[in-house]
Amino acid sequence: MLIGILQTGDVNPRLADRFPPYETMFATLLAGHGLSFRAWRANHGELPASPQEADGWLITGSAAGVYEDHPWIPPLEDLVRAIAEARRPLVGICFGHQLMVQALGGEVINSPKGWGIGVQTYTEAGAGRQVRVLASHQDQVVAPPPGTRTLASSDFCPYAALRWTDLPLISWQPHPEFGPEYSRAIIEMRRGETYTDAEADAALAGLDQPLDSAEIGGRLARFFLDHRASEPA
């Protein structure tokens, strides 16, 4: 099964000699399930001709805001709607989560709550189980699209994961593809620029907590496999 990775951001040049591109992070996260991958650099205007160019799709994180005036965002929103109409499975992470929401009728804002960085804890709907995943965001979903249910939430991020009830679409605000060292590098790089010393220190102090990222990666891989033939005959 071919997964098309719609890359909407690039690893900061200050970190690119130490960490792989996002497409590689996701290929590693989803490894071991027989999936193959191809990346399109959506933030550089590279998009597939149609949803049929891959069996499933994944939208990555980005430093951009979905509400910002970048020329590559409206065509990507059109593609999200086309993928949904074609009933190809689609996963969105961070920016991808927000873009799916915006493209399909919800609302995203630059949250006055500030930044969620480092290890964040979310409560999953239903069983109430808690999961820990690395995050890096200020923008937040404030109104989910019609036809969605919330899969995970926290006091800081009420709509941390969404599932579309009648479409093979799922999205997460945090970053299961991040490892602690990458999160540490981002936090240190942004110390004094984006985060205060106190914010950076608090996030770094929690990076030794156990993470549920691999489990979520496994769930996402199975989601793709479960919906590989969901498009109409």
C-alpha positions in Angstrom: 0.0 0.0 0.0 1.5 3.3 -1.1 1.1 6.2 1.3 1.6 9.7 -0.2 3.3 12.1 2.3 2.2 15.7 1.7 5.2 17.5 3.2 4.1 20.9 4.4 7.3 21.9 6.3 11.0 21.3 6.3 13.4 20.6 9.2 15.0 23.9 10.1 18.3 24.3 8.3 20.0 24.7 11.8 19.0 21.1 12.6 19.0 19.5 9.1 22.5 18.0 9.5 21.4 16.2 12.7 17.9 15.0 11.9 16.1 13.5 8.8 13.4 15.2 6.9 9.8 14.7 8.0 9.0 12.2 5.4 11.7 9.9 6.8 10.4 10.4 10.4 6.9 9.3 9.3 8.3 6.3 7.3 10.1 5.2 10.5 7.0 5.8 12.6 4.8 3.6 10.3 7.5 1.0 9.5 6.8 -2.7 9.9 3.4 -2.9 8.4 4.2 -3.4 4.7 3.6 0.2 3.7 5.6 2.1 1.1 6.0 5.9 0.8 6.3 8.7 -1.7 6.6 12.3 -0.7 5.3 15.5 -2.4 6.8 18.8 -1.3 3.4 20.5 -0.9 4.9 23.7 0.7 7.0 24.1 -2.5 4.0 23.8 -4.8 4.4 20.1 -5.6 1.1 18.2 -5.4 -0.2 15.0 -6.9 -2.5 15.3 -10.0 -5.3 13.3 -8.2 -6.0 11.4 -5.0 -5.6 8.2 -7.0 -1.8 8.6 -7.1 -1.5 7.0 -3.7 -3.6 4.5 -1.7 -3.6 6.7 1.3 -2.4 10.1 2.3 -0.6 11.8 5.2 -0.2 15.6 5.8 2.8 16.6 7.9 3.5 19.4 10.4 4.7 22.9 9.3 5.9 26.1 10.8 3.2 27.8 8.8 -0.3 28.6 10.0 -3.2 27.2 8.0 -4.9 30.7 8.1 -1.8 32.4 6.6 -1.6 33.7 3.1 0.6 31.2 1.5 -0.1 30.4 -2.2 0.3 26.6 -1.6 -2.3 26.3 1.1 -5.6 26.8 -1.0 -4.6 24.1 -3.5 -3.7 21.7 -0.7 -7.1 22.4 0.9 -8.7 21.5 -2.5 -6.7 18.3 -2.5 -7.9 17.4 1.1 -11.5 17.8 -0.2 -10.8 15.7 -3.2 -9.2 12.9 -1.1 -12.2 13.0 1.2 -14.6 12.8 -1.8 -12.6 9.9 -3.2 -12.7 8.2 0.2 -9.0 7.6 0.3 -7.7 7.3 3.9 -6.1 10.5 5.1 -4.1 11.2 8.3 -3.2 14.7 9.4 -0.5 15.6 12.0 -0.3 19.0 13.7 -0.5 21.4 10.7 -2.1 18.5 8.8 -4.7 18.1 11.6 -5.5 21.8 11.4 -5.6 21.9 7.6 -8.1 19.1 7.4 -10.3 20.8 9.9 -10.1 24.2 8.0 -10.7 22.6 4.6 -13.7 20.6 5.8 -15.6 23.2 7.6 -14.0 23.8 11.1 -12.0 26.6 12.5 -8.4 27.0 13.6 -6.9 30.0 15.4 -3.6 31.2 16.8 -4.5 30.4 20.4 -4.2 32.9 23.2 -3.3 29.9 25.5 0.3 30.0 24.1 2.5 27.1 23.2 2.2 23.5 23.9 5.7 22.0 23.8 7.5 18.9 25.0 5.5 15.9 26.3 1.8 16.5 26.5 -0.8 14.2 28.1 -4.1 13.6 26.5 -7.2 11.7 27.7 -8.7 9.3 25.1 -12.4 9.4 24.7 -14.4 6.4 26.0 -12.0 4.5 28.2 -10.4 7.6 29.6 -6.9 6.2 29.1 -4.1 8.8 29.1 -1.5 8.9 26.3 1.7 10.9 26.2 3.0 12.4 23.0 5.4 15.1 22.0 3.9 18.4 20.8 4.9 21.7 19.3 2.1 24.1 18.5 0.4 27.3 19.4 -2.4 27.2 16.8 -5.4 25.1 17.8 -8.7 23.8 16.5 -11.5 25.7 18.2 -14.4 24.3 16.2 -14.3 20.8 14.6 -15.9 20.2 11.3 -19.4 18.6 11.1 -19.4 14.9 11.2 -16.4 14.4 13.5 -15.9 13.0 17.0 -13.1 13.9 19.4 -10.7 10.9 20.1 -8.4 12.6 22.5 -8.2 15.9 24.5 -6.6 17.8 27.3 -7.4 20.9 29.2 -4.9 22.8 27.0 -6.0 21.2 23.7 -9.6 20.1 23.7 -9.5 18.8 20.1 -6.2 16.9 20.1 -7.4 14.1 17.9 -10.4 13.8 15.6 -12.1 11.0 13.6 -14.5 11.7 10.8 -17.5 9.4 11.4 -18.5 8.7 7.7 -15.1 9.2 6.0 -11.7 7.4 6.4 -10.1 10.5 7.9 -8.2 10.9 11.2 -6.0 13.6 12.6 -3.8 14.3 15.6 -2.5 17.6 16.9 0.7 16.3 18.6 3.7 14.7 16.8 4.1 10.9 17.3 6.8 11.1 14.6 9.1 13.2 16.9 11.7 11.7 19.1 12.8 13.3 22.4 16.1 14.4 21.0 14.5 16.2 18.1 12.0 17.9 20.5 14.9 18.9 22.7 16.8 20.4 19.7 13.7 22.4 18.6 13.2 23.7 22.2 16.8 24.8 22.6 16.9 26.4 19.2 13.8 28.5 20.0 14.9 29.3 23.5 14.8 33.1 23.9 13.2 33.5 20.4 9.9 31.8 20.7 9.9 30.4 24.2 11.0 32.0 27.5 13.7 30.2 29.5 11.1 29.1 32.0 8.9 27.6 29.2 11.9 25.8 27.7 13.2 24.5 31.0 9.8 23.1 32.0 9.4 21.3 28.6 13.0 19.9 28.7 12.5 18.6 32.3 9.6 16.4 31.1 11.3 14.8 28.1 12.3 11.7 30.0 8.7 10.6 30.4 7.6 7.4 28.6 5.8 8.1 25.3 3.0 6.4 23.5 4.1 7.5 20.1 5.0 4.1 18.8 1.6 2.8 19.8 -0.1 5.7 18.0 2.1 5.1 14.9 0.9 1.5 14.9 -2.7 2.6 15.1 -2.2 4.9 12.2 -0.6 2.2 10.1 -3.5 -0.1 10.8 -5.9 2.7 10.0 -4.4 2.9 6.5 -4.6 -0.8 6.1 -8.1 -1.1 7.3 -9.3 1.5 4.8 -7.2 0.6 1.8 -10.3 -0.3 -0.3 -12.7 2.3 1.2 -13.2 4.2 -2.1 -16.5 3.4 -4.0 -16.3 0.5 -6.5 
